[in-house]
Amino acid sequence: MKTDTPDKAVKVLKEALEIEALRLKYSLNLAKKRLKRFETKYNVSSEIFINEWSAEDLKGKDLEYVEWAGEYQLFSRLNERLIVLKSIENVAS
């Protein structure tokens, strides 16, 4: 990247990374709460659900299965993005 004002550019990029990290943490927290509802209802972790359960194991069948699996996938993607973002912050520091 090229800029005429590298110090300002670094500051702007660091701020953008911090804001994105906060947004991801907030979204992860919401996803955790939604996952917790399923885990409490069925008394099983999301990891076990994803690896071992099928729609037939759930009261709501297909719809509930799709919701739980989708929430788990969203949580995983958000967490992965946060890990990558933190690694960028460490390099930039």
N, C-alpha and C positions, 0 to 999 in steps of 0.2 A: 504494500500500500504506500502511496506517496501523498504527502501533505506539506503545505508550507508552514503549518503550525503543529509540529509533532506533539508538543506538550499538551496543547488543547485537545488534540485528537485522542491522545491516550486517556485524558480525563473523561471525555465524552464516551469513549468506548467502555471504560471501567464503570461509569454510571449506568450505561445501557446494560452491561452484564449484571450489575447489582439489581436493577429493576426486573430484568428477566428472571433472575434467580428468585426474587421475591414472588413473582407471578407464578412460577413453577411450584414453589413451596406451598403457596396458597391453594393451587389446584390439586396438588398431591394430598393436602390435608382434607379437602372436600372428597376426593376419591376414596381416601382411607375411611372416612365416615360412612360412605355408601357401601364399601366392602364390609365394614364391621357389621352393618345391619344384616347382610346375608350370612356372615359367619356366625353371628349370634343366633339367628333364626334356625340354622341347620347344624350348629355346634361343630363346625369344621372350618379349617383355615382355607383361604382362597387358593393357596398352592395345592392343597390336597384336592379341592374341588376341581381345579383346572386339569390336574393330572389323572384323577381317578373317577370322577363322577360323570354322569350323563343326564340329559334332560329328564329322563324317567325317574331319577332320584329326587326330583324337586316337586313340591306341591303345585306350583304354577306351571310346571312342565317347560315347554319350549320358550315361552316369553321370559320367564324368570331365569332360565339358563342363559339365554342370549343377553339379558341385562347384566347378570353377574359376570359372565365371560367378557363382555364388552367393557365393563368397568375395570376388570382386572387388566385387560390389554391397555386401556387408557392409562391406568396407574403405572404399568410397566414402562410405557413409552415416555411418560412424564419424568419418571425416575431416571431413565436412561439419559434424557436430555439434560437433567440437572447434573448428573455425574459428568457429562461432557462439558457443560458450562463451568463447573467448578474446576475442571482441569485447565480450562482456558484462563480462568482467573489466577490460578497458581502460576502459570507461565507468565502472565502479564505483570504479576506483582514484583 
